[in-house]
Structures are given as C-alpha cells and as structure tokens.
Amino acid sequence: MDSAEDQATDAATALVVIDAGMISGWRRATPSIAQLHQAVFHLYTVHPGLRVAVVGDPALKHALSPADQVLLDADIEIGALVMAPAGTIGGFQGFLTRIVEQAASVGLEAVVITDRAIPNAPLGKIRLDGGRWYFDLTGTRLDASAVAAAAAVSRSRRPGGRRPARAKPAATAGR
C-alpha cells in the first residue's frame, strides 16, 4: 500500500493552500521562514507540477526575527507568498475560506494545510519526521458544527478577545 504522501494527486485540478504561519512555526518557539521553505520544497519534490498557494496572516511578520522578516518580504515581492490583507472580514480564517470558494468556482479542489477549521474545505495533514516533511493531501472535511465549535474556541483564546466587562470602582464620597 502506498504511503499517504505517495498517493496520486491530480495536479490539473488540485490546489494546496498552505498556512505559512502554521508551517513556519511547526514545533518551534519562534517561526522560521527557512522551515517554511523546506516544507514547500519537499511538497514540490514529491508532487511536481502541483498548484500551491502559500498564504499568511499579517501578524506572522511581527513574530519573525529581523532576518526572517527580510526573507518574508522577498517572498512577498516575488509572489511566493501572499499575506491576507489586514482587517479582512472573518480574519485570516475568512481569507482561507474565500480562497477555497474561489478555487471551487474555477474547478479546482483546494486542500488546506492549516490548524484552523475552514468550512467546506478538506484539510490536509502534515508531519515532520527526521527533517523530512510528509504531506497527506487526501483531506479531512469538518462538518459545520465542528467549524463553529473551533471558531468559538479560537475567539476565546484570542489575546484581547471578548472578555467580561470589569466592574467600575464605586465613586468615593467627598470628591
């Protein structure tokens, strides 16, 4: 039986959408553009001719070292990576959802490599073993309730997210 990585992927109708922030920060304290480059290189090596879109949340740039920020800017300049516009409706998750929708409208089947729940999108799986990246592009679909639950958890973990209002201190007499 073939490994998940060796399974045939129809490059003519497939689009792999890679979450740059997730891959660059995979099992690392700080994200690394070199790690992202290595993962994408391994994907292209195993699946030559595959359409790949590497996309990132604008917050990624601020999490990178100054040296990696220069590499990120170079990737953006040559079109190797696209950043979601700041203030995108639905945030980065909404941006990924729209990529999947637009791909479907032109007959492409998008598989998303991310740690976020994306409605109506098959989610690919990755693993890093001994310095080699393995991609399972068969995709796992989440139902609507799973996507909604994941979005609720994401909002509750968001820094500065919705929190109960603090009680205001009572005014002191005599002021």
N, C-alpha and C positions, 0 to 999 in steps of 0.2 A: 504494500500500500504506500502511495506517495505521501510525503510529509505535506502539511498544510502549505508550506512555502512553495513546494514544487507543483501544487495544483495549478492547472491551466487557468489563466486569467485572460479573458478576451480583451486584448488591448484596444480593439477597434471601438468597443462600447463601454469600457471601464474608465473611471476616473477615481484616483485615490487622492483624498483630501487629507493632508497631514497637519495636525495641530503642532505648530513649531514650538510653542511653549511647553507642551507636554513632552515632546521628544527631547528637546534640549535640556529639560530638567529631570529626565527619567533617572530616578535613583541617584540624584545628585543634590547637594546642599544649595548650589547655585547653578543656573542654567549655563550651557556651553554650546556655542554655535558649532564648534568642531564636532561635538557629539551629534548634532542635527545633521551636519554634512555627512558624517559617516553613515548614519541610518539611511539617509536618502540615497547615498551611493550604493549601499547594499541592496536597497529595493530595486534600483535601476539595473544592477548587475544580475539579479535573479529574474527580473521581469523587464527585459529591454523593450523599449517602444511603448511602455505603459504611460498613460497620461497621469501626471502627478501635479497637484496644486499644493504648495506649501503656504499655509496662511498662519498669521499670528495675531494675538491680542496686542493692542498698542502698549499695554503695561509690560510686555516682555522686555522692551528696550531698557526700561528702568531697572530691571532685575539683573541685567548683564553687567559684566566687568567693562571698563572703558575699552579694552582691546576687542572684546566681543561686540561692543556697540559699533565699532568701526566695521567689523565683518558683517554685521546685520545691515548696516547702511549700504554696504557694497552689494549684498544680496538683493536688497530692495531696488537699487539702481539698475541692476541688470535684469530684473524681473524674475529672479529665482524664488522670491518670497514676497507675498502681499500681506500688508497689515490691514486689519479691519479699521475702517475709519472711526476715529474717536467719537463717541456719542451715538453709535449705531443702535437703531431700535432693536431691542432684545439683546443688546450687548454682543459679545463675541459668539455666544451660542446662537443668537439670531442670525449673525453673519454666516455661520456654518450652515444653518438651516436654509438660508437663501441660496447658497452655493449648490446645495443638494437639489433644491427646487429648479434652479436654472439649468443644471446638468440634465435633469429628467426632461425638461422642456425641449432639449435638443437631442434626446435619445441616448443620453449617457447614464449609466448606472454608477452612482457615486458610492464609494465605500469610505467611511470617515475613520481616521485613526485619531482618536481623542479620548479623554477621560470624562467628557461631558455627554449628557443624554441629548441626542439630536432626533427630533421626531421624523418618522418615515425614512430613516437612513440606516442602512446596515453599518454596523460598527466593526471595523477590523481589529485584530488583536496583534500585539507585538510582544516580543521578548528579546532580551539581550543575554546571550549566553557565551561566555568566553570571548568577549569582544566582537561577536558577530550578531547582527540584527536579524531576527526572523519575523516575517510578516504573514499573518493568516488573513487573506483577503476575502474569505468566504462570507464574512459578515454575519453579525447577530443583530436582529431587529428588536427594538424595545417597543412595547405597546404604549398607548397614550398615558395610562395610569403610571407606568414606570417613569416616563419622561416628566410628568407633572410632579411626582414624588422627588425625583432627582433635582428638579428645578427648585423645589421648596427647600431642600437641604442646602443647596448651593447658596440661596439667598440668606439662610440663617447663618452660614459660615462667613459671609462676605464682611470684610473689615468695614466698619462704619455702616453696616447694613441696618435693617429695621430693628430697632430696639425699643423696649417700653420707654415711654417718656419719664423723665425723672420728676419727682415731686419738687416743687419750688419751695424754698425755705420760707417759713412764715415771716411776715414783716414784724420787726420788733417795735414795741410801743415806745413812744417818746422820740421818735426820729423825726 
